Amino acid sequence: MKHFSLLALLVLIFTISQAQDTIVKSNGDQIFCKIIDVYPTEIKYTKIDSLNGPIYVESKSNIQLIKYSNGSREEFTPQQSDKTLNPAQNNQNYSTKPIIPNGKIQADGKGYWYNGKWMKESEMHDILVASNDQQINLLVGSAKKSKRLKRWGIAVIPLALIGNMFITNLNDPETRAVAFDVTGASLCFSGAIAFSMTHIYFKRKQKTSNSEAIKLYNSKY
């Protein structure tokens, strides 16, 4: 039964996690992402928190290795510095900062770019609300409400732990009450799964509302 409880916990963790690739740069920095393409001199990827967001480009000369979500690894030998490349190669832009027209908002992982400034979600909402556009304000309100409601997902942890306690009691002859413990464990694990799915639902709704609000703002202003 202990194996069952551990398996249930793993299933819960899996439902709220996402498979990701990891780029390890030569200076030790890590980028959690989804690899799009690997070219002879560069890597294209999207950030894990914004899979539908901008595509970034990184020079292979700055990368030590890539850890793929399936467990495989790809290491890169040190390459020629950009300073020694010919002029045509030097014109390539390997910046990881997206190029955004002035006055437009662009999602970037857990933050946003606006007029060359990176900002948090709350700051981005302030810009949207300042437009005094009814449709945009409704979408911002939906995003804020979803952000509050998704926090109920934290209930997964205590419910899973309590469910594990019920399962553990089944192995103790002195405290065992099969009907009670099995019922308790079932209710706790069912609740944990429900809260996990609630977290995922409102997280997606928050992201969708933000995306629609930004799209509408960028098309109007």
Number of C-alpha atoms within 10 A of each C-alpha: 12 13 9 11 20 13 12 18 20 11 12 21 15 11 12 12 9 11 12 18 23 19 25 18 18 15 9 10 10 14 17 18 23 22 21 12 10 13 9 7 11 15 19 17 21 22 22 20 18 17 14 12 15 18 18 18 21 19 21 22 17 18 23 18 18 20 16 17 15 9 7 9 13 10 11 13 10 12 12 10 10 16 9 9 11 9 10 7 12 12 10 11 10 17 11 12 14 15 12 13 12 10 13 17 23 23 23 21 17 12 16 18 21 17 13 16 8 17 15 13 15 13 13 21 20 11 14 22 19 10 13 10 13 10 13 23 17 14 23 25 17 18 25 17 14 20 18 12 16 21 14 14 20 13 16 23 16 12 20 22 17 16 26 23 16 22 24 17 17 19 13 10 8 8 11 15 14 14 9 12 20 16 14 18 22 15 15 21 22 16 17 25 23 16 22 22 18 17 23 17 14 22 19 16 18 23 16 15 20 24 20 15 23 23 15 16 20 15 9 10 8
